[in-house]
Structure formats: structure tokens, C-alpha cells
Amino acid sequence: MSAQESCLSLIKYFLFVFNLFFFVLGSLIFCFGIWILIDKTSFVSFVGLAFVPLQIWSKVLAISGIFTIGIALLGCVGALKELRCLLGLYFGMLLLLFATQITLGILISTQRAQKRQRLNEL
């Protein structure tokens, strides 16, 4: 086995382990969102304070968990099977996620003053 082949093999398994970690993390986020959705009282007693509409945040957590699981599965299967189509789709999904995060970050930072002004009016 040449040095180049061993390096590519190492990268393949590193990508698999990295995505396996995110698969587990996405599963935890999904389960956490479902837990809040099903049993709000135990969550509030566990956290110790009742804030923000839990119904909305539980659905956001569940959906983001499913999205994370989907991306991680694309990365795991694409890395192990060395399927260029799945790896391309994986890259595209990560690029879309990154662009969405940048856009939301810009929107939140530019809208912050308007939100404070509305809260002061209330």
C-alpha cells in the first residue's frame, strides 16, 4: 500500500468517525426535542425554569436533529462506500447549511436594535 493510498484510507475513516459523532449528536438533539414535546413538565422541572414557548423550540430541535442525522448518514455512507454522488450531495448540504447559518447570523445581528426597540415599547 502506497503512502497516498494509506492517506486516503485514513481520511475516509476520519470522515466516517466525524460523521458518526454528528449522527449520535443529531439523534440526541432529536430525542431531546421529542422529550420536550411529549413531557413538558419533567423538562421544566429538570431545567428549573419555565421560559420561551417550548412547543416551538421542541419542534425546532426535532427538525434540526433529523436534518443533522440525514447529513451525517450521507457523509458516513458516502465515505465508507466511496460514492462520489453521495459525497457531492453531502458537500452541497453542508454548503447550504453554512450559507443558512451565515445569513441568519447577519439577519439576527442587523435586526437586534429593532427587537430591543420593540421590547422597550411593550
Backbone as a ProteinNet text record, in pm:
[ID]
protein_1_A
[PRIMARY]
MSAQESCLSLIKYFLFVFNLFFFVLGSLIFCFGIWILIDKTSFVSFVGLAFVPLQIWSKVLAISGIFTIGIALLGCVGALKELRCLLGLYFGMLLLLFATQITLGILISTQRAQKRQRLNEL
[TERTIARY]
85.3	0	89.7	66	148.7	106.4	188.2	160.3	32.9	10.4	-109	-235.3	-232.5	-348.6	-376.9	-272.5	-294.2	-346.7	-301.8	-352.3	-500	-537.2	-677.6	-764.6	-711.7	-785.5	-805.1	-701.1	-710.7	-815.1	-815.8	-914	-1055.3	-1070.8	-1202.2	-1256.5	-1174.3	-1221.1	-1236.1	-1153.3	-1169.9	-1303.6	-1338.7	-1467.7	-1582.9	-1566.7	-1670.1	-1688.8	-1579.8	-1589	-1647	-1605.2	-1656.4	-1807.6	-1855.1	-1998.1	-2074.1	-2011.1	-2073.8	-2099.3	-2002.7	-2020.2	-2140	-2151.9	-2264.1	-2396	-2391.5	-2512.1	-2563.2	-2473.2	-2511.6	-2560.8	-2491.5	-2532.8	-2670.1	-2695.3	-2826.3	-2935.5	-2903.3	-3001.1	-3035.8	-2934.4	-2960.1	-3045	-3016.7	-3095.5	-3239.5	-3258	-3392.4	-3467.5	-3403.3	-3467.5	-3499.4	-3409.7	-3432.6	-3555.6	-3569.5	-3686.1	-3814.7	-3811.6	-3930.4	-3965	-3863.2	-3887.3	-3959.7	-3914	-3980	-4122.6	-4142.2	-4274.7	-4372.4	-4326.2	-4414.2	-4436.7	-4330.5	-4340	-4277.3	-4353	-4301.9	-4275.3	-4358.3	-4345.2	-4214.2	-4173.5	-4047.3	-3929	-3940.7	-3832.6	-3819.2	-3932.3	-3928.5	-3873	-3911.4	-3857.8	-3710.3	-3667.5	-3526.8	-3440.2	-3486	-3410	-3422.6	-3539.5	-3557.4	-3621.9	-3652.8	-3720.8	-3807.1	-3915.9	-4007.4	-3987.1	-3951.2	-3926.5	-3967.3	-3963.3	-3996.6	-4098.1	-4171.3	-4269.1	-4199.9	-4217.9	-4149.8	-4200.5	-4324.4	-4381.4	-4301.2	-4267.8	-4193.4	-4051.7	-3983.2	-3843.9	-3830	-3928.5	-3919.6	-3927.1	-4011.8	-4020.8	-3895	-3838.9	-3714.2	-3601.9	-3593.4	-3490.4	-3509.9	-3632.7	-3659	-3624.9	-3663.5	-3635.5	-3485.9	-3417.6	-3273.2	-3200.1	-3251.2	-3192.5	-3206.9	-3324.3	-3346.1	-3255.8	-3242.2	-3155.4	-3010	-2965.4	-2828.8	-2806.2	-2904.4	-2894.3	-2883.5	-2964	-2960.6	-2826.5	-2772.1	-2642	-2533.2	-2537.9	-2437.2	-2444.9	-2565.6	-2579.1	-2521.7	-2546.3	-2487.4	-2335.3	-2278.6	-2133.5	-2078.4	-2144.5	-2097.8	-2100.8	-2215.2	-2228.9	-2140.5	-2136.9	-2053.3	-1905.7	-1861.2	-1720.2	-1685.5	-1768.8	-1737.2	-1745.3	-1847.2	-1866.2	-1791.5	-1734.6	-1662.2	-1748.3	-1872.4	-1966.6	-1958.1	-1914.2	-1894.9	-2026.6	-2134	-2265.1	-2309	-2297	-2336.2	-2243.6	-2114.6	-2021.4	-2047.7	-2087.1	-2123.9	-2249.8	-2347.7	-2470.5	-2440.7	-2353	-2309.2	-2243.6	-2154.3	-2088.1	-2188.8	-2283.4	-2385.9	-2472.7	-2509	-2590.6	-2511.9	-2383.9	-2301.4	-2285.3	-2270.6	-2259.1	-2388.1	-2502.1	-2631.8	-2649.4	-2610.3	-2619.1	-2530.8	-2410	-2318.2	-2373.5	-2426.5	-2484	-2604.3	-2685.4	-2801.1	-2757	-2654.3	-2605.5	-2548.2	-2475.2	-2420.3	-2533.6	-2633.1	-2746.6	-2823.2	-2851.7	-2923.4	-2841.8	-2712.3	-2626.6	-2629.7	-2624.8	-2630.9	-2767.6	-2874.6	-3009.5	-3030.3	-2985.7	-3003.1	-2923.5	-2801	-2720.2	-2772.3	-2829.5	-2882.2	-3019	-3094.1	-3228.6	-3229.1	-3114.1	-3107.9	-3160.1	-3122.1	-3166.2	-3317.4	-3373.8	-3518.3	-3592.3	-3539.1	-3602.8	-3600.9	-3489.5	-3481	-3579.6	-3592.9	-3685.2	-3828.9	-3864.8	-3999.6	-4023.8	-3923.7	-3939.3	-3954.8	-3883.9	-3896.3	-4033.1	-4093.5	-4226.5	-4332.9	-4309.9	-4407.2	-4397.3
-117.6	0	123.7	211.8	331.6	434.4	534.8	639.9	715.5	734.5	806.8	726.8	596.8	512.6	506.9	498.8	493.7	626.4	736.2	867.9	882	836.3	841.6	752.1	637.3	547.2	610.8	677.8	746.2	857.3	932.9	1040.7	983.8	872.7	808.8	769.5	705.6	662	778.6	881.8	1001.3	1068	1076.7	1134	1050.5	918.7	830.6	854.2	858	877.7	1015.2	1116.2	1251.3	1254.7	1190.8	1188.4	1098.1	993.4	908.8	988.3	1073.2	1161.5	1253.8	1311.7	1400.8	1325.6	1199.9	1117.9	1098.6	1067.1	1049.6	1181.8	1290.2	1421.9	1460.3	1435.3	1463	1378.6	1253.1	1166.2	1219.8	1267.5	1325.2	1451	1535.9	1658.1	1623.1	1526.1	1482.6	1428.1	1341.4	1283.9	1391.3	1487.7	1597.9	1678.4	1707	1779.8	1702.5	1571.5	1488.3	1482.2	1474.2	1471.7	1598.9	1714.4	1840.3	1841.7	1793.3	1793.8	1704.6	1589.4	1493.1	1526.5	1561.7	1577.2	1709.1	1817.4	1949.8	1965.7	1905.5	1926.6	1870.8	1753.4	1699.1	1778.9	1832.8	1915.6	2043.9	2109.2	2233.5	2207.8	2097.2	2066.6	2028.7	1966.8	1929.9	2053.8	2146.2	2267.7	2366.2	2373.8	2460	2593.2	2621.1	2745.7	2728.1	2800.6	2795.9	2923.4	2907.8	3022.2	2986.5	3081.5	3069.7	2960.7	2979.3	2877.2	2745.3	2647.4	2519.6	2443.6	2465.2	2394.7	2424.1	2549.8	2589.4	2533.7	2551.4	2508.1	2357	2284.5	2138.7	2092.1	2156.7	2121.4	2162	2277.4	2321.1	2222.6	2177.4	2080	1948.2	1901.4	1773.7	1781.9	1890.2	1905	1920	1998.8	2013.1	1883	1804.1	1672.9	1580.1	1580.4	1497	1542.3	1672.8	1726.5	1686.4	1694.5	1655.3	1506.5	1424.7	1280.4	1251.7	1319	1298	1334.2	1448.6	1490.1	1392.4	1350.6	1257.6	1122.6	1075.8	949.4	960	1072.8	1093.2	1087	1151.5	1151.1	1014	941.3	807.6	710.2	700.6	605.2	646.4	775.2	822.6	797.1	812.6	789.6	641.6	557.8	414.5	349	383.4	321.7	396	511	596.4	631.8	668.9	708	859	897	1039	1115.6	1049.7	1114.7	1153.4	1059.5	1089.1	1191.7	1182.5	1281	1419.9	1426.3	1554.4	1611.6	1525.7	1568.6	1613	1539.8	1574.6	1712.6	1736.2	1865.5	1976.7	1950.8	2050.6	2084	1981.7	2005	2084.6	2052.2	2128.8	2273	2292.8	2427.6	2506	2441.2	2504.1	2538.7	2447.9	2472.5	2589.4	2594.7	2703.9	2837.7	2841.5	2965.3	3010	2914.6	2947.2	3005.9	2948.2	2999.5	3139.7	3164.6	3298.3	3398.8	3362.1	3451.1	3481	3378.3	3400.4	3484.4	3462.4	3543.4	3690.2	3718.5	3857.2	3917.2	3842.9	3893.9	3921.7	3831.3	3849.7	3969.4	3985.4	4097.9	4231.9	4235.9	4362.5	4395.7	4296.9	4319.2	4337.6	4325.5	4331.2	4463.9	4574.4	4705.1	4719.9	4671.2	4679.8	4595.8	4480.9	4394.6	4461.7	4523.8	4593.5	4709.3	4780.7	4893.3	4845	4735.1	4679.7	4633	4572.3	4527.9	4645.6	4754.1	4872.5	4937.8	4927	4983.2	4906.9	4777.2	4696.3	4729.6
0	0	0	-93	-103	1.8	15.4	113.3	77.1	-51.7	-95.2	-64.6	-87.9	-58.6	90.2	171.5	316.4	368.6	308.6	348.5	312.1	192.9	151.9	239.3	278.1	366.4	503.5	552.5	681.4	675.5	567.9	552.1	545	475.3	462.3	599.2	680.3	811.7	908.9	893	975.2	944	816.5	777.1	830.9	829.5	883.4	1033.3	1110	1255.2	1286.6	1213.3	1231.5	1210.1	1104.6	1075.7	1171.3	1220.3	1320.8	1449	1486	1601.5	1580	1461.5	1434.4	1422	1381.3	1380.1	1522.8	1614.6	1755.2	1812.8	1781.7	1829.7	1775.3	1647.9	1588.6	1650.7	1682.2	1748.8	1887.1	1959.1	2091.6	2081.8	1985.1	1966.7	1932.1	1842.6	1805.2	1926.8	2004.2	2123.6	2226.6	2241.2	2333.9	2292	2162.2	2112.1	2131.8	2109	2129.9	2278.3	2364	2508.3	2552.4	2504.2	2539.9	2486.5	2365.7	2303.4	2378.7	2424.9	2490.8	2638	2709.7	2854.6	2898.4	2884.4	2919.3	3068.6	3152	3296.4	3350.5	3304.9	3355.4	3301.9	3180.5	3127.9	3208.6	3237.5	3314.5	3453.8	3516.9	3649.4	3641.6	3531.5	3514.1	3495.2	3411	3384.1	3499.3	3558.9	3674.2	3644.7	3521.5	3490.3	3366.5	3366.4	3251.9	3170.8	3048	2961.3	2819.7	2733.6	2591.4	2559.3	2455.2	2416.9	2382.1	2467.7	2449.7	2328.7	2291.2	2175.9	2049.5	2028.4	1909	1913.2	2027	2036	2030.7	2080.7	2072.6	1927.5	1848.1	1706.2	1630.6	1665.1	1601.9	1632.4	1757.3	1794.1	1721.3	1713.6	1646.5	1497.5	1432.6	1289.3	1263.9	1347.1	1326.5	1356.6	1450.5	1476.7	1357.7	1295.1	1176.5	1061.6	1044.3	939	963.4	1088.2	1123.1	1099.7	1136.4	1113.5	963.8	883.8	739.1	677.7	716.2	664.1	708.8	834.6	885.7	814.8	786.1	713	571.7	506.1	373.8	380.9	481.7	496.8	530.3	620.3	659.8	542.8	477.8	367.5	249.9	221.5	111.6	135.1	259.4	290.7	286.3	345.7	350	212.6	136.4	4.6	-106.1	-71.3	-166	-287.2	-258.8	-363.9	-386	-503.2	-532.4	-531.5	-572.4	-575.7	-434.3	-340.5	-202.4	-139.1	-168.9	-113.8	-171.2	-298.5	-358.2	-295.7	-271.2	-204.5	-61.4	5.4	140.9	141.6	47.3	37.4	10.3	-79.2	-110.5	9.7	86.9	207	311.4	327.9	421.7	376.1	246.5	192	214	192.4	216.1	364	451.1	594.7	635.9	582.6	614.1	565.9	443.8	390.1	472.2	517.2	600.5	734.2	794.4	922.1	907.6	801.7	777.8	758.1	678.8	653	781	859.8	985.6	1082.8	1087.3	1174	1136.4	1007.5	960.9	991.4	964.9	991.9	1140.2	1223.9	1368	1417	1370.4	1417.6	1366.6	1246.7	1196.5	1254.6	1296.8	1349.9	1502	1565.6	1711.4	1767	1706.5	1755.2	1742	1633.5	1614.7	1717.8	1751.2	1851.9	1988.7	2023.8	2153.3	2159.3	2049.3	2045.6	2063.3	2000.2	2015.9	2158.6	2220.3	2358.7	2453.7	2428.7	2513.3	2498.9	2380.5	2359	2436	2457.7	2531	2676.9
[MASK]
++++++++++++++++++++++++++++++++++++++++++++++++++++++++++++++++++++++++++++++++++++++++++++++++++++++++++++++++++++++++++

